């Protein structure tokens, strides 16, 4: 397996998975724009050999396809899969002891190894401004590290076996950061580094942090892995790379001997500065907020170091492949953690966190003739109380009965639920709670609401396969379009504020109600552009679930409260853009024209698209 990043790059090149870009390319917007075009075309990994303003090369799109990712980890994938399965189900090891001896040896070889010699990463000490300062989107606050491995240790129990390795974005330039002396560290709730910083703050001491960039690709993937309790990211990095994670300590900071670059520094208690904006994986900018400042101690680079990066934006992007890899490695972990769960799918097209689909079980009352969600509601609470799944806003959950289901066939799954949902009984809200830090549809940073739509039992309705007449030619609301069976989008006036919206939605509900019941259309989406909303399933999933806050934006035809439970005849989601929401990501047209030079015949990327 690869000893370093360059070995991986050369291997990919030999097998036709990588292209070198010889021409000088500007890290301000151009590199990201090139990456996005090549990723969208399903193209190769890209090695930028001539980065304007930096002597270092850069590589992107390493994980751009699931096939390439599996190729990179082809010799260690099975061992990693086996070890995670063994952690999830220890009884397997007892039932098949000889088969699992190999897993034990793999785990033993994965333990980190401390070394005081052979540290190529410390060969040269550089400055932040020597790095490829890549800015992806026009409104970004500066240059960011997009594939960092942020290392911290538990102040109560220092040492590498009590460490956290996570991927939290790092702002290198811009805003109020003192150039070469300060960088911004943005981490969200439910992150391990937060626990470490809280302890350090309580002790009145700074938290020592190291930012590793590059090294074997396994180290990058390990930083984003949701691993079973007790299996550290450092150990997993060794397992997936097929060799121990080599590290040393310099000035009290942990240094990865395998990395291409290392930035060390301190986070002091209460020390924050404005961080952002940053074009993020929901397809919008995350805005400026105070986040911890890292006081830079040293910046190291190995000889011929290579800077890996990615570009995040409206899905699908390269991090979609990360998600697929993670699911394949840890897909069964959720079944072990939450009994009764068959599948949980964080829908990538909706930006992952906003929308979950789940298949549970329904075993509480098999003796009753009336079928309704019971166990599923218990499972839903467990899902929304588990790790990063707790950041979700919308959870659609059902249980299989007469035929198999998968959450990955989005239309079939939603159709199954909409055919069975009782909108008077099956809509359950959670208000004034936490949502994803990057989601600006709520009431404030990290704040919003959730809704569970749980459906089970016999089919209750046939879903409309064209727009019902009752939804056509409504005053102020026009261009009704079918999105999928049972779901129709309607275009309305621009959203101004919630007081006006409530009146507008009441008018819409009243207008529909006067035309008679429409049981075939349980879900109606109010939007700014119903043609866009109905053009593709991806548009519907993205725009609806990233632009709505359940408690504020769900309405209903003939809605009512009974003993504090809300119900309706037809669910309406107001997915119009709101003034408080973040702006969407839009490429710079001048940059788009400039990079065409690289795709013409004879240029490095000629024939790629």
TORPA-105519 format. One line per 5 residues: number of its first residue (from 1); their letters; for each residue x, y, z of C-alpha. Coordinates in Angstrom, 3 decimals, decimal comma. Example, Ala and Ser with C-alpha at 12.3 -4.5 7.8 and 13.67 -1.06 7.14 Angstrom:
1	as	12,300/-4,500/7,800  13,670/-1,060/7,140
END
This chain:
1	xxxxx	0,000/0,000/0,000  1,073/3,622/-0,431  3,751/5,044/1,860  2,811/8,595/0,880  0,616/10,708/-1,378
6	xxxxx	3,059/10,782/-4,309  3,084/6,965/-4,513  -0,695/7,054/-4,826  -0,550/9,720/-7,539  2,006/7,777/-9,603
11	xxxxx	-0,049/4,591/-9,249  -3,218/6,371/-10,394  -1,317/7,837/-13,358  0,016/4,415/-14,410  -3,531/3,062/-14,439
16	xxxxx	-5,067/5,977/-16,327  -6,804/7,560/-13,333  -4,858/10,851/-13,223  -3,963/13,716/-15,565  -1,218/16,290/-15,035
21	xxxxx	-2,030/19,955/-15,656  1,160/21,600/-16,934  -0,153/25,121/-17,464  -0,005/27,763/-14,731  -3,352/27,882/-12,936
26	xxxxx	-4,566/30,521/-10,482  -5,563/29,183/-7,044  -8,098/32,026/-6,870  -11,252/30,394/-8,334  -9,589/28,774/-11,375
31	xxxxx	-8,400/25,536/-9,743  -11,798/24,977/-8,160  -13,642/25,697/-11,404  -11,455/23,185/-13,274  -12,040/20,579/-10,582
36	xxxxx	-15,824/21,066/-10,716  -15,955/20,607/-14,505  -13,820/17,474/-14,425  -15,715/15,987/-11,485  -19,057/16,586/-13,197
41	xxxxx	-17,755/14,784/-16,287  -16,692/11,775/-14,186  -13,104/12,578/-15,071  -9,724/11,663/-13,559  -7,785/12,931/-10,577
46	xxxxx	-5,901/16,156/-11,340  -2,289/17,018/-10,497  -1,722/20,780/-10,785  2,011/21,094/-11,459  2,171/24,886/-11,774
51	xxxxx	0,175/26,679/-9,065  0,425/30,449/-9,377  2,109/31,999/-6,323  3,318/28,704/-4,795  6,205/26,326/-5,397
56	xxxxx	4,062/23,389/-4,272  1,979/21,151/-6,501  -1,665/20,387/-5,702  -3,925/17,407/-6,388  -7,712/17,126/-6,457
61	xxxxx	-10,485/14,706/-7,372  -8,608/11,736/-5,880  -11,916/10,377/-4,550  -14,022/11,701/-7,429  -15,573/8,327/-8,251
66	xxxxx	-16,392/5,388/-6,003  -14,489/3,139/-8,433  -11,296/5,198/-8,103  -11,649/5,344/-4,334  -11,953/1,568/-4,121
71	xxxxx	-8,969/1,232/-6,460  -6,885/3,357/-4,085  -7,785/1,131/-1,112  -7,958/-2,151/-3,011  -5,343/-3,989/-0,946
76	xxxxx	-6,610/-2,979/2,533  -10,353/-2,506/2,004  -11,368/-5,990/3,095  -9,281/-5,893/6,273  -10,834/-2,556/7,252
81	xxxxx	-14,335/-3,821/6,501  -13,720/-6,983/8,536  -12,385/-5,097/11,560  -15,322/-2,684/11,659  -17,745/-5,602/11,346
86	xxxxx	-15,940/-7,328/14,211  -16,247/-4,177/16,373  -19,940/-3,956/15,543  -20,530/-7,657/16,224  -17,848/-9,120/18,561
91	xxxxx	-19,670/-12,461/18,635  -18,434/-13,066/15,088  -14,904/-13,354/16,424  -15,965/-15,938/19,001  -17,960/-17,971/16,482
96	xxxxx	-15,137/-17,984/13,908  -11,907/-17,595/15,917  -9,496/-18,888/13,281  -10,995/-16,738/10,551  -10,624/-13,685/12,779
101	xxxxx	-6,958/-14,238/13,683  -6,148/-12,346/10,474  -8,283/-9,418/11,632  -6,396/-9,374/14,918  -3,034/-9,210/13,146
106	xxxxx	-4,321/-6,431/10,874  -5,435/-4,439/13,917  -2,108/-5,014/15,663  -0,182/-3,752/12,626  -2,416/-0,667/12,548
111	xxxxx	-1,359/0,638/15,973  0,489/3,987/15,678  4,282/3,988/15,948  6,271/6,813/17,570  9,481/7,679/15,728
116	xxxxx	12,116/10,304/16,436  14,006/9,782/13,170  13,044/9,865/9,512  10,723/12,862/9,580  10,676/14,140/5,993
121	xxxxx	7,770/16,459/6,773  10,061/18,637/8,923  12,633/19,011/6,127  11,628/22,616/5,580  9,905/25,206/7,688
126	xxxxx	7,658/27,464/5,632  4,949/30,115/6,065  1,198/29,928/5,517  1,553/32,216/2,486  3,905/29,679/0,832
131	xxxxx	1,004/27,209/0,556  -1,344/26,953/-2,447  -3,935/29,487/-1,232  -6,983/28,008/-2,935  -10,264/29,943/-2,933
136	xxxxx	-13,177/28,006/-4,399  -16,100/30,438/-4,653  -16,301/34,199/-5,366  -17,767/35,185/-1,979  -15,478/32,962/0,121
141	xxxxx	-13,762/34,855/2,943  -10,316/33,763/1,808  -8,292/30,635/1,135  -9,273/27,451/2,975  -7,847/24,011/3,658
146	xxxxx	-10,560/21,657/2,401  -8,972/18,273/3,203  -7,310/18,832/6,592  -6,731/16,233/9,280  -7,092/18,162/12,541
151	xxxxx	-5,390/16,421/15,452  -6,027/17,128/19,145  -5,548/15,194/22,372  -7,641/14,847/25,506  -6,067/17,236/28,066
156	xxxxx	-7,084/14,859/30,871  -5,479/11,843/29,183  -2,816/13,054/26,756  -1,358/10,666/24,211  -2,115/9,489/20,709
161	xxxxx	-4,524/6,744/21,813  -6,786/9,410/23,359  -6,663/11,698/20,360  -9,238/12,938/17,878  -8,560/13,245/14,159
166	xxxxx	-11,297/15,171/12,382  -11,886/17,090/9,186  -12,813/20,632/10,169  -12,338/23,453/7,727  -9,403/25,822/8,178
171	xxxxx	-9,343/29,419/6,919  -5,806/30,433/5,987  -6,266/34,041/4,852  -8,770/36,887/4,952  -11,015/38,511/7,547
176	xxxxx	-9,157/39,686/10,662  -6,546/36,925/10,747  -2,976/38,143/11,186  -1,186/36,803/8,108  1,093/33,811/8,795
181	xxxxx	0,370/34,028/12,530  -3,326/33,148/12,826  -5,738/30,836/11,033  -9,423/30,086/11,633  -10,659/26,698/12,795
186	xxxxx	-14,342/26,021/12,106  -15,809/22,982/13,789  -19,457/22,131/14,260  -21,387/20,635/17,163  -20,976/16,896/17,862
191	xxxxx	-17,250/17,027/17,071  -14,516/15,399/19,175  -12,252/18,431/19,183  -15,002/20,369/20,986  -14,773/18,015/23,951
196	xxxxx	-11,010/18,528/24,065  -11,273/22,311/23,848  -13,948/22,406/26,578  -11,630/20,471/28,908  -8,645/22,681/28,087
201	xxxxx	-10,718/25,813/28,686  -11,879/24,480/32,037  -8,244/23,899/32,954  -7,390/27,457/31,829  -4,864/26,286/29,241
206	xxxxx	-4,586/26,454/25,458  -5,360/23,356/23,397  -2,432/22,194/21,273  -3,624/21,409/17,739  -1,891/19,997/14,678
211	xxxxx	-3,237/20,224/11,144  -1,943/17,446/8,870  -2,420/17,817/5,114  -1,668/15,041/2,637  0,082/11,788/3,437
216	xxxxx	-1,425/8,431/2,439  -5,043/8,893/1,219  -6,162/6,580/4,047  -5,284/9,316/6,538  -7,607/11,776/4,775
221	xxxxx	-10,497/9,306/4,730  -9,934/8,388/8,386  -10,488/12,008/9,412  -14,121/11,830/8,239  -14,966/8,291/9,383
226	xxxxx	-17,743/7,851/11,991  -16,031/4,955/13,754  -17,419/2,589/16,399  -16,721/3,607/19,996  -13,176/2,660/20,994
231	xxxxx	-11,727/2,469/17,473  -9,559/5,567/17,004  -9,128/7,417/13,714  -5,347/7,056/14,034  -5,607/3,273/14,332
236	xxxxx	-8,055/3,144/11,438  -5,675/5,266/9,351  -2,982/2,649/9,938  -5,352/-0,180/9,091  -6,597/1,373/5,850
241	xxxxx	-3,109/2,444/4,716  -1,663/-0,983/5,477  1,078/0,458/7,685  1,339/2,087/11,088  0,665/5,794/11,511
246	xxxxx	4,148/7,255/12,164  4,325/10,257/14,457  6,651/12,337/16,601  6,365/15,209/19,055  8,013/18,563/18,390
251	xxxxx	7,660/21,328/20,980  4,830/19,301/22,527  2,838/19,101/19,258  2,092/15,813/17,542  3,504/15,674/14,010
256	xxxxx	2,493/13,104/11,415  5,724/11,883/9,845  3,698/10,681/6,844  1,999/14,001/6,032  3,021/16,356/3,233
261	xxxxx	2,377/19,419/5,380  1,882/20,032/9,115  0,662/23,225/10,781  0,984/23,346/14,574  -0,517/25,885/16,939
266	xxxxx	-2,698/26,683/19,929  -6,345/27,539/20,558  -6,659/29,792/23,601  -9,746/29,844/25,845  -12,385/32,237/24,553
271	xxxxx	-10,269/33,402/21,605  -12,461/33,677/18,495  -12,526/35,738/15,325  -14,994/35,991/12,435  -14,658/32,999/10,081
276	xxxxx	-16,227/32,649/6,625  -18,113/32,986/4,343  -17,430/29,631/2,725  -19,210/27,811/-0,103  -20,422/24,652/1,571
281	xxxxx	-21,882/21,216/0,864  -25,503/22,364/1,148  -25,003/24,411/-2,017  -24,986/27,783/-0,244  -22,456/29,953/1,548
286	xxxxx	-22,035/29,431/5,252  -21,882/32,984/6,582  -19,502/34,824/8,909  -19,570/33,658/12,540  -17,045/33,683/15,390
291	xxxxx	-15,000/30,494/15,583  -11,767/29,564/17,380  -8,497/31,144/16,277  -5,424/28,948/16,003  -2,194/30,778/16,832
296	xxxxx	0,320/29,332/14,381  3,502/27,902/15,910  5,230/26,202/12,956  4,431/25,196/9,364  6,346/22,255/7,910
301	xxxxx	6,539/20,740/4,427  8,294/17,624/3,164  10,496/17,797/0,027  8,307/17,904/-3,117  5,192/18,090/-0,960
306	xxxxx	1,799/17,912/-2,696  -1,280/19,819/-1,449  -4,514/17,802/-1,707  -7,784/19,723/-1,975  -11,403/19,322/-2,925
311	xxxxx	-14,295/21,635/-3,755  -17,577/21,518/-1,888  -20,828/22,848/-3,267  -24,310/21,736/-4,176  -24,264/17,924/-4,242
316	xxxxx	-23,202/15,712/-5,806  -19,538/16,623/-5,324  -16,381/14,691/-4,436  -17,535/14,409/-0,812  -20,453/12,336/-2,156
321	xxxxx	-17,925/9,601/-2,889  -16,620/9,983/0,667  -20,163/9,344/1,864  -20,539/6,252/-0,304  -17,221/4,865/0,952
326	xxxxx	-18,185/5,488/4,553  -21,568/3,834/4,053  -19,991/0,728/2,524  -17,500/0,437/5,380  -19,834/1,212/8,268
331	xxxxx	-23,316/0,645/6,821  -24,213/-2,086/9,318  -23,039/-0,072/12,341  -26,376/1,706/12,692  -28,163/-1,663/12,909
336	xxxxx	-26,012/-2,591/15,883  -26,476/0,781/17,553  -30,250/1,028/17,075  -32,116/-2,299/17,273  -34,922/-2,583/14,729
341	xxxxx	-33,268/-0,356/12,115  -32,714/-1,828/8,675  -31,443/1,288/6,887  -30,779/4,959/7,494  -29,940/7,041/4,439
346	xxxxx	-28,757/10,649/4,690  -29,912/11,948/1,318  -26,929/13,443/-0,486  -28,994/15,454/-2,984  -30,492/17,370/-0,039
351	xxxxx	-27,089/18,186/1,437  -26,949/15,099/3,726  -28,027/16,526/7,095  -31,386/18,114/6,193  -33,092/14,887/5,079
356	xxxxx	-33,028/11,306/6,375  -34,856/8,266/5,013  -35,119/5,264/7,337  -36,561/1,766/7,360  -37,349/0,411/10,792
361	xxxxx	-39,515/-2,397/12,101  -43,000/-2,580/13,551  -43,286/-5,409/16,110  -44,990/-3,850/19,122  -48,611/-4,781/18,426
366	xxxxx	-48,764/-7,623/15,880  -52,042/-8,776/17,447  -53,891/-5,590/16,490  -55,782/-5,360/13,241  -55,225/-1,602/12,861
371	xxxxx	-51,680/-0,988/11,640  -50,031/2,241/12,708  -46,563/3,509/13,641  -45,604/2,513/17,182  -42,140/0,944/17,372
376	xxxxx	-41,123/3,176/14,485  -41,624/6,265/16,632  -39,276/4,835/19,259  -36,733/4,137/16,526  -37,178/7,662/15,126
381	xxxxx	-36,283/9,128/18,517  -33,207/6,921/18,685  -32,125/8,019/15,196  -32,555/11,702/16,034  -30,537/11,176/19,216
386	xxxxx	-27,581/9,476/17,550  -24,402/11,408/16,673  -24,583/13,527/13,562  -27,956/12,026/12,627  -29,315/14,289/15,353
391	xxxxx	-28,675/17,278/13,071  -31,364/16,180/10,596  -34,500/18,277/10,038  -36,733/15,844/8,117  -36,991/12,127/8,887
396	xxxxx	-39,218/9,944/6,705  -39,534/6,497/8,272  -41,515/3,355/7,494  -41,259/-0,417/7,877  -41,396/-3,148/5,248
401	xxxxx	-44,467/-5,301/5,164  -45,546/-6,867/1,893  -42,491/-6,091/-0,237  -38,823/-5,158/0,200  -37,855/-1,478/0,310
406	xxxxx	-34,654/0,484/-0,010  -34,078/4,072/1,074  -31,733/4,569/-1,891  -34,573/4,492/-4,439  -35,864/7,888/-3,371
411	xxxxx	-38,989/8,005/-5,548  -40,143/4,494/-4,656  -39,451/5,074/-0,954  -41,317/8,387/-0,790  -44,150/6,960/-2,872
416	xxxxx	-44,524/4,091/-0,398  -44,753/6,539/2,512  -47,110/8,981/0,796  -49,467/6,149/-0,127  -49,741/5,181/3,538
421	xxxxx	-49,298/8,315/5,627  -52,198/9,520/7,768  -51,629/13,268/7,886  -53,995/13,565/10,842  -51,813/11,225/12,924
426	xxxxx	-48,346/10,694/11,436  -46,648/14,118/11,508  -44,541/14,699/14,629  -42,675/17,968/15,299  -39,650/18,799/17,467
431	xxxxx	-39,319/22,550/17,985  -36,539/24,820/19,303  -33,835/22,212/18,844  -30,479/21,778/17,094  -29,850/21,491/13,372
436	xxxxx	-26,705/21,531/11,233  -24,410/24,535/11,768  -24,288/25,059/7,998  -28,085/25,101/7,597  -29,474/28,638/7,525
441	xxxxx	-33,145/27,712/7,163  -33,650/27,774/10,957  -34,017/30,463/13,581  -30,299/30,964/14,249  -26,906/29,263/14,181
446	xxxxx	-27,426/25,560/15,052  -31,089/26,321/15,873  -34,240/25,125/14,178  -36,757/22,311/14,249  -37,371/18,766/13,085
451	xxxxx	-40,282/16,724/11,833  -40,817/12,977/11,641  -43,170/11,624/9,006  -43,839/8,023/10,042  -46,108/5,883/7,882
456	xxxxx	-47,081/2,235/8,200  -49,957/-0,020/7,267  -52,170/-0,611/4,289  -52,189/1,671/1,285  -54,639/4,510/1,890
461	xxxxx	-54,636/6,317/-1,454  -53,684/6,260/-5,103  -51,254/9,086/-5,757  -51,872/11,551/-8,568  -49,692/11,123/-11,634
466	xxxxx	-50,643/14,495/-13,088  -51,533/17,829/-11,534  -55,051/17,665/-10,023  -57,490/20,217/-11,447  -58,018/21,601/-7,934
471	xxxxx	-54,429/22,933/-7,936  -54,645/24,711/-11,274  -55,444/28,396/-11,798  -55,281/29,403/-8,149  -55,171/33,136/-7,529
476	xxxxx	-51,594/34,351/-6,753  -50,310/30,779/-7,099  -49,500/29,472/-10,560  -47,596/27,057/-12,770  -48,517/23,909/-10,820
481	xxxxx	-46,122/21,115/-11,846  -45,960/17,431/-10,938  -42,659/16,503/-9,249  -43,388/12,817/-8,607  -46,516/10,811/-7,776
486	xxxxx	-48,411/12,630/-5,021  -46,117/15,697/-4,962  -46,916/18,932/-6,811  -44,987/22,218/-6,864  -46,746/25,579/-7,068
491	xxxxx	-45,100/28,931/-7,719  -46,007/31,779/-5,374  -45,130/35,415/-4,683  -41,671/36,111/-3,243  -41,295/35,524/0,487
496	xxxxx	-40,887/38,756/2,479  -41,494/37,863/6,139  -43,273/35,236/8,210  -46,255/37,448/9,051  -47,028/37,881/5,342
501	xxxxx	-46,215/34,230/4,647  -48,767/33,004/7,172  -51,478/35,055/5,490  -50,397/33,907/2,017  -50,382/30,271/3,071
506	xxxxx	-53,726/30,609/4,782  -55,128/32,001/1,518  -53,614/29,082/-0,399  -54,990/26,519/2,058  -58,437/28,111/1,974
511	xxxxx	-58,462/28,241/-1,829  -57,580/24,545/-2,078  -60,056/23,563/0,618  -62,973/25,306/-1,141  -62,305/23,203/-4,238
516	xxxxx	-62,812/19,959/-2,345  -60,534/17,246/-0,935  -57,466/16,100/-2,905  -56,399/12,867/-1,170  -54,275/11,882/-4,181
521	xxxxx	-51,870/14,775/-3,528  -50,659/14,579/0,095  -47,672/16,923/-0,444  -47,591/20,354/-2,064  -44,395/22,419/-2,399
526	xxxxx	-44,684/26,202/-2,535  -41,622/27,607/-4,300  -40,156/30,497/-6,272  -39,801/28,560/-9,527  -41,945/25,463/-9,973
531	xxxxx	-40,384/24,683/-13,364  -36,958/24,384/-11,706  -38,436/22,459/-8,768  -40,051/19,857/-11,035  -37,219/19,537/-13,574
536	xxxxx	-35,470/16,793/-11,614  -35,727/14,817/-8,414  -32,396/16,342/-7,359  -33,796/19,880/-7,674  -36,823/18,916/-5,574
541	xxxxx	-34,775/17,260/-2,819  -32,226/20,079/-2,687  -34,479/23,128/-2,840  -37,291/21,778/-0,640  -35,301/20,428/2,273
546	xxxxx	-32,493/22,990/2,408  -34,877/25,979/2,223  -37,440/25,052/4,857  -37,617/24,924/8,658  -40,367/22,422/9,597
551	xxxxx	-41,898/24,381/12,490  -42,082/27,610/10,476  -42,551/26,391/6,906  -44,958/23,454/7,094  -48,629/24,313/6,657
556	xxxxx	-51,668/22,198/5,955  -54,992/22,294/4,151  -57,725/22,037/6,816  -55,062/21,958/9,524  -55,953/21,761/13,216
561	xxxxx	-54,570/20,997/16,695  -55,965/18,289/18,936  -54,372/17,846/22,360  -51,318/19,675/21,019  -50,996/17,296/18,060
566	xxxxx	-51,080/18,899/14,610  -52,817/17,351/11,629  -54,070/18,297/8,163  -55,518/16,952/4,910  -52,659/18,003/2,584
571	xxxxx	-49,151/18,970/3,703  -47,714/22,188/2,254  -43,997/22,972/2,573  -42,991/26,583/1,964  -39,667/26,106/0,150
576	xxxxx	-39,369/29,666/-1,101  -36,049/31,411/-0,511  -36,129/33,425/2,726  -34,196/36,685/3,300  -32,335/35,235/6,310
581	xxxxx	-31,047/32,250/4,354  -27,559/32,129/2,874  -27,053/32,881/-0,827  -26,600/29,938/-3,219  -23,266/29,205/-4,870
586	xxxxx	-22,923/30,726/-8,336  -19,728/30,313/-10,414  -17,902/33,379/-11,737  -18,638/33,573/-15,509  -15,291/35,233/-16,276
591	xxxxx	-13,402/32,403/-14,587  -15,547/29,851/-16,426  -14,443/31,402/-19,738  -10,787/31,659/-18,673  -10,416/27,972/-17,866
596	xxxxx	-11,662/26,922/-21,310  -8,026/27,282/-22,433  -7,174/24,075/-20,590  -9,817/21,979/-22,347  -8,940/22,784/-25,972
601	xxxxx	-7,095/20,341/-28,206  -3,415/20,162/-27,244  -3,946/21,504/-23,727  -3,572/19,321/-20,639  -7,307/18,594/-20,389
606	xxxx	-8,131/18,440/-24,088  -10,676/15,674/-24,691  -11,512/15,200/-20,988  -15,026/16,659/-21,183
END
